[in-house]
Every structure is written in C-alpha cells, then in structure tokens.
Amino acid sequence: MPELIVPEDGMTITRDMTLKPGVYYLPNGLHIVRDGVTLDGNGALIIGEGFRGRGVSVNQRTGVTIRNLRLERFYHGIWVNAGANIRVEGCQATRTHELAGPDVFLDVWLDRSQAYGGGMFFSGVIDSFVANNDLQHQQNGILLYGCNHVEISGNNASYNSGYGILLYESSENTIERNTADFCCRIYRYQADGERYHNGADAAGLVIMCSSSRNIIRRNRLRGSGDGVFLGGFHRDQIKAPCNDNVFERNDGSNSPNIAFEATFSQRNIFRDNRADNCNYGFWLGYSSHTRVEGNSIRGNRIAGVAIEHGHHNTIAGNTFERNGEGAQFWTGAQPAFTEWFPECAESYDTAIIDNTFRRHEVGIHIWSERQTTEPAMRCHHFTLRDNTIVDNRIGMLIERARDSVAQGNQIAGNVEAGVKLVGARDVLVAGNAMDAPA
C-alpha cells in the first residue's frame, strides 16, 4: 500500500506520489520537476482560484505520468511544456477559464502564447499519450501546440463553448475514439442583441496552422459549431496548409454549420464518415487532391459537398440523400483568394465517380458565375462517371463549364431533367442509362 500524501499549495514533486483522497484548495497548483515521476491523484480534487494559473505543471520533463486526478477553476488544468513520453490518464480537468458572454467570436489563429484556457494544454510535447480523461463543461478540452506523435484516445471533451480538441502546428498525431459533442457557442454580432451566429468557430475538432499527417479515426463530433474545422490560410495572409490528414469513420453530424470543413489544404482523405443533418456535409473550398469516399451525406440543408475553386479532387462511392443539393462545384466571378492561390483561379480536374444522388433539388451542380471581364474563368475538366442519379428535381446541372464528360451514369426519375446544360461548351454526355432524353 503506497503512502498517501496530503498535497500542499505550490508543492514541487520529485518522486512518485499517491495523493490522499479529498478536496484541496491549491491556487498555486502542483509542479512536477523531475523525470520519470508518477502522480496518482487517487480521486483527489484540486481547486484553483479565479480561473487563473495551472493545476499541475510539467516543464521540460520526460517519462511523467499523471492519473486519477481531478482539477477545476484554473486557467489550464494540466499544463505540459517541452515534454516527451508523457502520459495523462483517467483525469478530470474541467471548469477552467472561459470567455464570458456571447460577444466574442473565437480566434482560431491565436498561437500558444495567447492560448485560451482549457482542461489540458500541451506545447512542444512528443511521443505521449492522453487517454480516458473527462474534459467537459468549459471552453476547451485539449489544446495541442507544436506537438508530434501524441495519441489522444478515449477522452470526452463534450459540451464545451470552444474546442473539444485543438491541433495547432501539430503533426503526425493520432486522434481516436474521442467524444466532443455539442462544442458550440452563440455569438451576438448586432448591437441591439437581435442577431446571432450559432457556432462562432467553435468545433469538436479544430486543426490549424500546418498541422499535417494526422490520423483522425472513430471520433464522435456531433452537434458542434463545426464537427471538424481545418483551415490552411492565416488571417494575416500566410499560407499554412494542413495536408495529408486522414479522417476515417468519424461522425460530424447535426452541426448548425458544417460537419467537415477543410480549406486551403491538400491531399486530405475523408473516408467512411457520417456527415448528416448540417448546413453542409463537407465544405472544401480552395482545396486540392482531396478524396471524399464512402461517406454518408444525408439531410444537409444547403449541400452535401461544396467546393469552390478546388482542383484535382475526387468524390467517390458516397451516398448523397435529401440534401438541398447533392454536390456543388463552382468558380466565382471575383474570387477573394486567387492572388495568393493562382492555381485555384478556376475549379478543374475533378472526378465524381460511383456515388448515389437521391432526392435533391439538384444532384450534381457545376457552375461558373457570370462574368463581364475576359478571359472568363470557368469550371473545366470534370468527369462524372458511374453515378446513380435518381429522384432529384434535376439530376445534373452544368452551367457555363467546359471540357467535361458525363458517361456511364444511371439517370432516372428526375422531375425536370436528367441532365441540364446551360451555356456549356465541349461537354460530352454519352453512354448514360437514362429514362428520358438529356
């Protein structure tokens, strides 16, 4: 039986320690100052003051384990800087610092020096493991800045007003089997208090600023501002793409905004996810070489997939049902970002293959906005092949696009038209099984 220790305020920990169960008021927290130390909270609750400071601090240490500890009313519950082989398991860190009121739209580009409060904050941590912790009911659950090879598994970061999990400049991590449901906030943006934004960049999972090659698998991210918010273009007009991430078997449904947002980034894969009952299932503006395959995309109010100014993307093997429109692809008359992304001046080289589109206003919609300047930007080189497009108002609507092909599709039961071309040029529609002429 280990000796049970009564912790003292501001205590430095230099050896393995098991706390005596109880409630302790420790506004200056605990500080682990030696490598290889295990702190077993044994269910003890440590309470801070005024949502300031850190519950447990670990600075430039390796091999530290923290388990079975409860913390609340700090700025950060557990704070780890420049660590390796850190394990945090079975802890509860909640009621940390939170922005008051509905008058702040979150700033997803704040760096680590300005980080919001949260249950756990990790900066420059590698080869570590964070599992089975309770991080609910505060602003943010887990914040990772500059972290690599960290496994985040089995945690619950739900009902937060900011982020369930944040990755910032963090790559090659595994985010698996976590729950971050209902991470959302209401932002009041009119002085008389009568207009609100539901979401305000809160999300179950936020991925920002060159966070790449992460694996995100089997997470529940439902009912949040966004399920996933991935952004690759800094507000200061700096390119910071988040590339080569893999999203598999996650559920981002029931967001008031978007299940999976991934913009200004390349080579991300979305496979076998659920993206139902949001405004958009997937919003992938200015993204390229992205694969969206095998997903459930149902009941989204505006569209299942929306990509503006994207190229070399593949949409394959998905089930689209009862969205406003199934999949949208377009080129805008005055794109806001083509000065920095000239390769995205048009939408092009996109494959839409082997999907099912059922019961939409428009199943597949490709368009170029009307322009008065020359040369006009156009969507081009789209391939629509082997899709089942049934029971929509319009199966395919292609407006002012060029050099594309629709071939080998099953097109039936669409009320107004199976295929409708408006101002299109060199678009081949051939070899489709249709119940009426195009």
N, C-alpha and C positions, 0 to 999 in steps of 0.2 A: 504494500500500500504506500503510494507516494506521500510525502509530506505535503500538507495543504497550506498554502501561503495566503495570507491576507495582503492584498496589494496596497501600496501606498502611492499617494499622488506624486507623479513625476518619477516614479521608480525606474531605474535602469536595470535591465535584466541581462545577466551574464551567464546563466546556466539554465538547464531545463527546469520548468516550473509548472506546477499544477495549482490553480487558484482554489481557495475555499469558496464554495457556493455562497452567493449573497449578492447584495446590491451595494455598489461602491461609487461614491461621488469623487471623481478624479478628473478635475477640469484640465490638468496638465498631462493626463494620459500616462501611458507606459512606453518605454523606449528599449527596444532590443538592440544591444550594442556589441554582440559577439556572434561569430559564425556558428552554425550548427545547432542553434538553440531551438527547443520546442516549448511553446507556451500553450498549455492546455487550460482553457478558461473554465472547464468543468461546469459550464452553465452559468457562471457568474455574469452579472450585468454591470457594465461600467458606464457611468453617466457623466457627460460633459456639462459645460455651462455656456449658454448663449450661442450655441451652434458655431463655436469657434474652436480652433486647434485640431489636434489629431488624437484619436483614441489610442491607437498603437502605431508607433513609428519604427520603421526599419530602414536604415540608411547605409548603403554600400555594404551589404552583408550577403552571405551565401548560406544555403542549407538551412534556412529558418522555416519552421512550421508553426502556424497559428491555427488552433482548432477549438471548437466548442465554446466560443466566447461571444457574448452579446454586448453591443455598444450602441449608444444613441446620444444625440444632442451635441455632436462635434461637427466641424466643417467637413472633415473626412474621417470616416470611422477607422479604417485601416489604411495607412499611408506607407508605400514602399518605393524607395528611390534607388536606382542603380543596383539592383539585386539580381541574383541568379539562384536557381534551384530553390525557389520559394514555394511553399505550399500553404494555402489557406482553405480550410475545410470545415464545414458544419458550423459556420459562424452566422450570427445575425447582426447586421450593421444597418441601422435604419434611423429615421427621424434626424437626418443630417441637414446641413444648411440648404435652404430652399428659397428661391426668389419669391417674394410676396406678391400676391395680387395678379391680375390679368393684363398688366400693362407692359410686359416685356416679351418681345418676340425673340426666341433663343438665337444665339450667335454660335453656329456650329463651327466657326473658324477660330474660336478662342484657343490659343496654344496653352501648353501646360502651366506657364507662369500665371495665367489668368483663369485657370480651370474652375468650373462650377464646383459646388460641393457635391458629395456623393458618399455612398456606402464604402467603396473601395477605390483608391487612387494608386495607380502603378505608373512609374515613369522610368524608362530605361531598364526594364526588367526582362530577363531572358530565361528560357528553359524552366518554366514554372507552371504551377497547377493551381487552379481556383475552382473548387467543386462544392456543390451541395450547400450553398450559402443562401440565406434569406436577405434580400436587398430591396424589399418592397416599401412603398408608402413614404417616399421622399422625392427629391428632384431627380437624382441619378443613381443608378445601381453600381456599375463597374466602369471605371474610366481608365483606358489604356493609352499612354502616350509614349511613342518610341519603344514599343515592346515587341519582341520577336520570340517565336516558339513558346508561346504561352497557351495552355489548354484551359478553356473556360467551359465547364461542363456541369450540367445538372443544377444550375443556380436558378432562383426565382427572383426576377427583378421587375415584377409587375406593379401596376398602379402608381407609377412614378409620373411626375409632371414634366420630365425632360427626357432622358435617355435610359432605356434599360441597360444597354451596353454600348460603349463608345470605343471605336478604334481610330486613333489619330497618329499618323506616321508609324503605323504598326503593321507588320507583315509576317506572313508565314505562321499565323496563329490558327488554332482550331477552336471554333465556337460551336458547341454541340449539345443538343438535348437541354437547352435552357428555355425558360419561360419568361417572356417580357410582354405580357398582355396589358392593354389599356394604359400605355405610356403616352399621355396626351395632355394638352393644355388648351385653354381658351385665351386668345389674345384680343383685347379690346383696342381697336385702331381708329375709332372716331371719338372726338372729344365728348360728345354727348352720351357716349356709352351705349349706343344703339347698334353698332356694327362690330362683328366679332369674326375672328378666324379660328376655326376649330383645327388645332394641330400645332401651329406656330413653330414648326420644325422639331417638335418632339417626335420620337420614334422608338420602336422597340430596339432596333439596332442601327447605329449611325457609324458610317465608315467614311473617313475624310483624309485628305492631305497625304496622298501617296501611300495609302495602306493597300498592299497588294499581296497576291498569292496566299490569301487566307481561305480556309475551308469553313463554310457555314452550313451546318447539317442538322436536320431534325429539330429545329427550334420552333417554338410557338411564339409568334409576334403579332398577335391578333388585337384588333380594336385600338391600335396606336395611331398617333398622328400620321406617320407612315409605318408600315411594317419594317421595311429597310429603307434607309436614306443614305445613298452612296453618292458623293459629289467629288468631281475631279477638276474644278476650276475655282480658284480662290477669288474671294470678293475683291482683292487687290490686283486682279487680272494676272494672276500667276497660274500657270499650268501645274496641276498637282494630281495627275490621274491616279485612280485606284484600279489597277489592272490585274487580270488573271486570277480573280477570285472565283470560287466555285460555291454555288448555292444549291443545295440538294435537300428535298423533302422538308422544306420549311413551310409554315403556314402564316402568311401575312394578311389574312382576310379581315374584312369588316373595318378597315380604316376609313375615316371620313375623307381621306385623300388618296393615297397610293399604297398598294401592297408592297411593290418592289420598285424603287426609284434608283436608277444608276445612270449618271450623266457625265459627259466629257471623259469617258474612260474606254478602255479597250479590252477585248478578249475575256470578258466575264461570261460565265456559264450559269444559266438558271435551268435546273433540271428537276422535274417531278415535284414542283412546289404547288401550293394552293394559293391562288390569288383571286379570291371571290369577294363580291359584295363591297367594293370600294368605289371611288370615283374612277380610278384607273387600276387595272391589274398590274401593268408594267409601264413605267414611263422611262424611256431610254434615249432622251434627246442628246444629240451630238456624240453618240456612242458608235463604236465600230468593232467589227469582228466579234460581235456578241452572239451567243447562242441561247435561244429560248426554246426549250424542248421538253415535251412530255408533261406540261403543266396543266392544272385545272384552272380555267379562266372563265368564271361564270358570274353573271349578275352584277357586273360593274356598270355604274350609271352612265359614264361617258364612253369609255372604250376599254377593251381588254388589253391591247398592246398599243402604245403610242410612241412613235419615233419620228422626231423632226431632225432633219439634217444628219441622218445616220448613213453609214455605208458599210458594205461587206458584213451585213448581219444575216443571221439565219433564224427563221421561225419555223419549227418543225415538230410535228407529232403532238400538237397541243389540242385540247378540247375547249373551244370557244362556244359558250351558250348564253343567250339572253343578256348580253351586254348592249349598251347603247349602239356602238359599232364594234365589230369584232377586232380588226387590226387597222390602224391608221398609220400612214407614212406620208410625209409632206416636206415640201421646200417652201419657205416663206419668202415673201416679196422683199422684206427688209430684215434679214436675219441679224440678230443682235451680236453674234459672237464670231462671225466669219473673218473678222480682222485678225483674230487670234487663232482661228481654226479654218484656214482657207481650204483645207481638204474636205471640209464639211459644208462648202458653199451650196452643194446640191445633195439630195438623197439619191443613192445609187447602189448598184451591185448588191441587191437584197434578194434572198431566196425565201419563199413562203411555200413550204412543202409538207404534204401529208397531214394537214390539220383538218379538223372538223369545225365548220362555222354554221351554227344553227340559231335561228330566231333572233336576228338583229335588224336594226334599221338598214345598215349596210354591213355585209360580211367582211369584205376587204375594200378599203378605201385608200387610193393613192392619188395625191393631187399636188399640183404646183399652183401657188397662189397667183392671181392675176398681177401682171407687172407692166409698167409703162416704159421701162428702160431696156436697152439692149446691150449685150446679149442677155436674153431672159434665162433665168435659172430654172432647171427642170428636174423632176424626178426621172431617172432613166435606169435601164438595165435591171428591171425587176423580173424575177422568174416566179411564176405561180403555177405549181405543178402538183398533181395527185392529191388535191384537196377535195373534201366533201363539203359542198356549199349548198345548204338546203334550208327552205322555210324562212328565208330572210325577205325583207322588202326588196332590196337589191342585193344580188349576190356579190358582184364585183363592180366597183365604180372607179374608173380610171380617168382622171381629168388633167389635161394639158401635160401628160407624161409622154415619154418617147422610148423607143428601142427596148421594148419589153415583150414578154411572151407568157401567155396563159394556155397551158396544154395539159391534157390528161386529167382534167378535173371532173368530178361528178357534180353537176349543177342542176338542181331540181327544186320545184315548188317555191321559187322566189316570186313574190307577188307582182312587182313592177317589171323587173328584168333580171335575167341571169347574169348577163354582162352588159354594162353600160359604158360606152366610151364617149368622152366629151373633149373635143379639141386635142385628141391624142394623135401621135404620129409614129408610124412604124411600130405599132403594137400588134403582134400576131396572136390571134385567138383561134386555135385549131386543135382538133383531136380531143375535144371535151365531150363527155356524155351529158347531153342537155335535153330537157323536156320541152324546150321551145327555142326558136332561133335567137341568137345573140342580138 
